[in-house]
């Protein structure tokens, strides 16, 4: 299992445990409530979605166990695709390179 595959699997398990099933083909935006950078990243993904046919889901790291939450706490917002992880700061050009 590749690193990103293992990470997505772990996130998916914890999201499922919190009754938030994740689409395995979607991009995931990891963030949390009150994170202004996460709000900015969500707006950027909405703009990007208007040009490229992607689906993304918001994933709150507060729903993770302590170890996984700590892993992402200083990185959010984070975009995780089925094949790559992109930590903030990122631009529309960076998102385009994920396609």
N, CA and C of each residue as an Amber inpcrd file, in Angstrom:
protein
   297
   0.8500000  -1.1760000   0.0000000   0.0000000   0.0000000   0.0000000
   0.8970000   1.2410000   0.0000000   0.6660000   2.1510000  -0.9420000
   1.4760000   3.3670000  -0.9820000   1.1240000   4.2670000   0.1900000
   1.9790000   5.2280000   0.4500000   1.7760000   6.1280000   1.5760000
   0.4460000   6.8750000   1.4660000   0.1390000   7.4270000   0.2930000
  -1.1070000   8.1920000   0.1390000  -2.3130000   7.2530000   0.2470000
  -2.1770000   6.0420000  -0.2640000  -3.2650000   5.0760000  -0.1570000
  -3.5220000   4.7180000   1.3020000  -2.4530000   4.5130000   2.0510000
  -2.5910000   4.1970000   3.4770000  -3.2040000   5.3700000   4.2370000
  -2.7740000   6.5820000   3.9100000  -3.3170000   7.7780000   4.5650000
  -4.8040000   7.9190000   4.2690000  -5.1800000   7.7680000   3.0020000
  -6.5950000   7.8770000   2.6340000  -7.4260000   6.7870000   3.3210000
  -6.8700000   5.5920000   3.4110000  -7.5840000   4.4970000   4.0690000
  -7.8270000   4.8250000   5.5420000  -6.8070000   5.3180000   6.2110000
  -6.9300000   5.6670000   7.6300000  -7.9480000   6.7900000   7.8380000
  -7.8820000   7.8190000   6.9890000  -8.8380000   8.9310000   7.0820000
 -10.2560000   8.4220000   6.8250000 -10.3990000   7.5870000   5.8190000
 -11.7130000   7.0500000   5.4740000 -12.3040000   6.2340000   6.6240000
 -11.4750000   5.4290000   7.2720000 -11.9430000   4.6430000   8.4140000
 -12.4380000   5.5440000   9.5380000 -11.6820000   6.5910000   9.8300000
 -12.0600000   7.4620000  10.9400000 -13.2680000   8.3220000  10.5900000
 -13.3830000   8.7260000   9.3380000 -14.5580000   9.4880000   8.9190000
 -15.7970000   8.5980000   8.9700000 -15.6480000   7.3490000   8.5560000
 -16.7690000   6.4090000   8.5940000 -17.2200000   6.1760000  10.0350000
 -16.2600000   6.0860000  10.9430000 -16.5840000   5.8830000  12.3590000
 -17.3610000   7.0640000  12.9270000 -17.1550000   8.2600000  12.3490000
 -17.8830000   9.4460000  12.8130000 -19.1210000   9.7160000  11.9480000
 -19.5670000   8.6760000  11.2090000 -20.7710000   8.7630000  10.3700000
 -20.6460000   9.7540000   9.2300000 -19.4350000   9.9100000   8.6920000
 -19.2060000  10.7640000   7.5350000 -18.5270000   9.9330000   6.4550000
 -19.2780000   9.0780000   5.7460000 -18.6400000   8.2550000   4.7250000
 -18.0340000   9.1170000   3.6170000 -16.8450000   8.7420000   3.1830000
 -16.1340000   9.5060000   2.1670000 -16.1310000   8.7600000   0.8410000
 -16.2590000   9.5100000  -0.2310000 -16.1650000   8.9630000  -1.5750000
 -14.6860000   8.7270000  -1.8750000 -14.3350000   7.5090000  -2.1950000
 -12.9230000   7.1780000  -2.3930000 -12.3340000   7.7980000  -3.6530000
 -13.1640000   8.2560000  -4.5770000 -12.6580000   8.8770000  -5.7990000
 -12.6230000  10.4020000  -5.7150000 -13.2390000  10.9630000  -4.6980000
 -13.2650000  12.4200000  -4.5340000 -11.9460000  12.9330000  -3.9820000
 -11.7330000  14.2140000  -4.1940000 -10.6650000  14.9130000  -3.4900000
 -11.2090000  15.2400000  -2.1080000 -10.3540000  15.2530000  -1.1230000
 -10.7530000  15.5920000   0.2390000 -10.0220000  16.8440000   0.6660000
 -10.7530000  17.7790000   1.2480000 -10.1510000  18.9800000   1.8260000
 -10.1850000  18.8220000   3.3370000  -9.0270000  18.6190000   3.9210000
  -8.9220000  18.4800000   5.3670000  -8.7970000  19.8560000   5.9910000
  -9.6020000  20.0970000   6.9960000  -9.5860000  21.3760000   7.6950000
 -10.3180000  21.2300000   9.0130000 -10.7520000  22.3600000   9.5580000
 -11.5350000  22.3350000  10.7830000 -12.2900000  23.6480000  10.9140000
 -13.2790000  23.6700000  11.7790000 -14.0860000  24.8740000  11.9930000
 -13.2100000  26.0000000  12.5320000 -13.4650000  27.2080000  12.0630000
 -12.7420000  28.3770000  12.5410000 -11.3980000  28.5980000  11.8780000
 -11.0500000  27.7890000  10.9100000  -9.7690000  27.9130000  10.1980000
  -9.9870000  28.7770000   8.9560000  -9.5270000  30.0360000   8.9990000
  -9.7690000  30.9330000   7.8580000  -9.0210000  30.4730000   6.6110000
  -7.8630000  29.8550000   6.7700000  -7.1480000  29.3270000   5.6070000
  -7.9230000  28.1770000   4.9690000  -8.6100000  27.4010000   5.7960000
  -9.4430000  26.3070000   5.2850000 -10.6060000  26.8670000   4.4670000
 -11.2020000  27.9530000   4.9370000 -12.2740000  28.6150000   4.1830000
 -11.7480000  29.1290000   2.8530000 -10.5480000  29.7240000   2.8630000
  -9.9330000  30.2090000   1.6220000  -9.6870000  29.0520000   0.6540000
  -9.1930000  27.9420000   1.1770000  -8.9220000  26.7710000   0.3410000
 -10.2170000  26.2100000  -0.2430000 -11.2840000  26.2070000   0.5410000
 -12.5720000  25.7290000   0.0360000 -13.0650000  26.6120000  -1.1080000
 -12.9320000  27.9260000  -0.9620000 -13.3310000  28.8400000  -2.0370000
 -12.4940000  28.6000000  -3.2900000 -11.2010000  28.3590000  -3.0970000
 -10.3260000  28.0910000  -4.2320000 -10.7440000  26.8030000  -4.9450000
 -11.0820000  25.7780000  -4.1860000 -11.5330000  24.5240000  -4.7910000
 -12.8670000  24.6980000  -5.5130000 -13.7470000  25.5390000  -4.9800000
 -15.0180000  25.8190000  -5.6660000 -14.7530000  26.4780000  -7.0190000
 -13.8260000  27.4440000  -7.0550000 -13.4450000  28.0750000  -8.3250000
 -12.8550000  27.0440000  -9.2770000 -11.9700000  26.2280000  -8.7670000
 -11.3020000  25.2050000  -9.5660000 -12.3190000  24.2170000 -10.1310000
 -13.2960000  23.8640000  -9.3150000 -14.3420000  22.9250000  -9.7220000
 -15.1780000  23.4800000 -10.8730000 -15.2460000  24.8060000 -10.9980000
 -15.9660000  25.4260000 -12.0970000 -15.2900000  25.2300000 -13.4410000
 -14.0140000  24.8900000 -13.4190000 -13.2420000  24.7100000 -14.6490000
 -12.9030000  23.2380000 -14.8900000 -12.6030000  22.5190000 -13.8250000
 -12.2150000  21.1120000 -13.9280000 -13.2630000  20.2340000 -13.2500000
 -13.5670000  19.0860000 -13.8490000 -14.6240000  18.2210000 -13.3060000
 -14.1450000  17.3930000 -12.1120000 -14.0040000  18.0520000 -10.9740000
 -13.6100000  17.3360000  -9.7610000 -14.7500000  17.4010000  -8.7500000
 -14.7620000  16.4510000  -7.8710000 -15.6390000  16.4850000  -6.7060000
 -14.7360000  16.5080000  -5.4940000 -15.1370000  17.2790000  -4.4840000
 -14.3610000  17.2620000  -3.2500000 -15.2980000  17.2440000  -2.0620000
 -14.7830000  16.7030000  -0.9800000 -15.5290000  16.6310000   0.2690000
 -14.7200000  17.3090000   1.3600000 -15.4260000  17.9890000   2.2520000
 -14.7900000  18.5970000   3.4130000 -14.6520000  17.5360000   4.4980000
 -13.4760000  17.4670000   5.0900000 -13.2050000  16.4900000   6.1420000
 -12.6570000  17.2540000   7.3390000 -13.3640000  17.1720000   8.4670000
 -12.9530000  17.8940000   9.6720000 -11.9860000  17.0370000  10.4800000
 -10.7740000  17.5470000  10.6680000  -9.7740000  16.7670000  11.4020000
 -10.1440000  16.6150000  12.8740000 -11.0930000  17.4020000  13.3640000
 -11.5450000  17.2580000  14.7530000 -12.2250000  15.9100000  14.9800000
 -12.6540000  15.2570000  13.8940000 -13.2800000  13.9410000  13.9920000
 -12.2580000  12.8060000  14.0460000 -10.9820000  13.1280000  13.8630000
  -9.9360000  12.1080000  13.8610000  -9.5150000  11.7680000  15.2850000
  -8.8480000  10.6290000  15.4360000  -8.2450000  10.3370000  16.7340000
  -7.0710000  11.2960000  16.9460000  -6.5710000  11.3340000  18.1580000
  -5.5600000  12.3360000  18.5120000  -4.3050000  12.2370000  17.6470000
  -3.8570000  11.0310000  17.3610000  -2.6340000  10.8610000  16.5800000
  -2.7930000  11.4090000  15.1640000  -3.8870000  11.0650000  14.4940000
  -4.0970000  11.5310000  13.1270000  -4.3820000  13.0310000  13.1000000
  -5.1500000  13.5130000  14.0750000  -5.4260000  14.9450000  14.1450000
  -4.1210000  15.7250000  14.3220000  -3.2470000  15.2550000  15.1810000
  -1.9640000  15.9190000  15.4080000  -1.1180000  15.9180000  14.1420000
  -1.1920000  14.8480000  13.3750000  -0.4290000  14.7460000  12.1250000
  -0.7990000  15.8640000  11.1560000  -2.0830000  16.2530000  11.1250000
  -2.5410000  17.2510000  10.1630000  -2.7650000  18.6390000  10.7600000
  -2.7330000  18.7730000  12.0710000  -3.0980000  20.0340000  12.7320000
  -2.2790000  21.2260000  12.2540000  -1.0040000  21.0420000  11.9960000
  -0.1600000  22.1660000  11.5730000  -0.0440000  22.2680000  10.0600000
  -0.7140000  21.3770000   9.3340000  -0.6320000  21.3770000   7.8730000
  -1.8790000  21.9350000   7.1990000  -3.0200000  21.9150000   7.8980000
  -4.2870000  22.2750000   7.2510000  -4.2790000  23.7220000   6.7770000
  -4.9830000  23.9350000   5.6880000  -5.7740000  23.0020000   4.8980000
  -4.8870000  22.0920000   4.0420000  -5.3680000  20.8820000   3.8330000
  -4.6630000  19.8800000   3.0370000  -5.6450000  19.3010000   2.0280000
  -5.2240000  19.2330000   0.7690000  -6.0150000  18.5670000  -0.2660000
  -5.4060000  17.1850000  -0.4640000  -6.2560000  16.1760000  -0.4060000
  -5.8000000  14.8110000  -0.6470000  -6.6240000  14.2390000  -1.7960000
  -5.9330000  13.9000000  -2.8700000  -6.5670000  13.2600000  -4.0210000
  -6.3310000  11.7570000  -3.8910000  -6.9070000  10.9530000  -4.7750000
  -6.6240000   9.5200000  -4.6950000  -5.1390000   9.1710000  -4.8630000
  -4.3440000  10.1150000  -5.3990000  -2.9390000   9.7950000  -5.6550000
  -1.9300000  10.7410000  -5.0180000  -2.3730000  11.9170000  -4.5550000
  -1.4160000  12.9100000  -4.0590000  -1.9630000  13.6760000  -2.8620000
  -1.0350000  14.2920000  -2.1360000  -1.3770000  15.1740000  -1.0200000
  -0.7460000  16.5290000  -1.2890000  -1.5230000  17.5980000  -1.0830000
  -1.0460000  18.9600000  -1.2910000  -1.3200000  19.7640000  -0.0320000
  -0.2480000  20.1940000   0.6190000  -0.3700000  20.9820000   1.8400000
  -0.4120000  22.4650000   1.5000000  -1.0700000  23.2420000   2.3430000
  -1.1340000  24.6870000   2.1760000   0.2320000  25.2790000   2.4980000
   0.6830000  26.3300000   1.8520000  -0.0550000  27.1330000   0.8720000
  -0.0200000  26.5030000  -0.5230000  -1.1210000  26.6800000  -1.2460000
  -1.1850000  26.2320000  -2.6270000  -2.0140000  27.2110000  -3.4370000
  -1.8430000  27.1310000  -4.7530000  -2.5220000  28.0400000  -5.6790000
  -3.3710000  27.2200000  -6.6480000  -4.0940000  27.9190000  -7.5100000
  -4.8680000  27.2370000  -8.5460000  -3.9520000  26.4450000  -9.4710000
  -2.7680000  26.9700000  -9.7280000  -1.7910000  26.2580000 -10.5660000
  -1.3670000  24.9570000  -9.8850000  -1.1510000  25.0070000  -8.5770000
  -0.8020000  23.7890000  -7.8370000  -1.9290000  22.7590000  -7.9260000
  -3.1690000  23.2150000  -7.8150000  -4.3130000  22.3080000  -7.9350000
  -4.3690000  21.7000000  -9.3290000  -4.0800000  22.5080000 -10.3340000
  -4.1030000  22.0270000 -11.7140000  -3.0880000  20.8970000 -11.9130000
  -1.9730000  20.9710000 -11.2310000  -0.9470000  19.9330000 -11.3610000
  -1.3740000  18.6060000 -10.7330000  -2.4420000  18.6190000  -9.9570000
  -2.9630000  17.3850000  -9.3680000  -3.8230000  16.5900000 -10.3470000
  -4.2510000  17.2430000 -11.4130000  -5.1220000  16.5890000 -12.4070000
  -4.3330000  15.5420000 -13.1800000
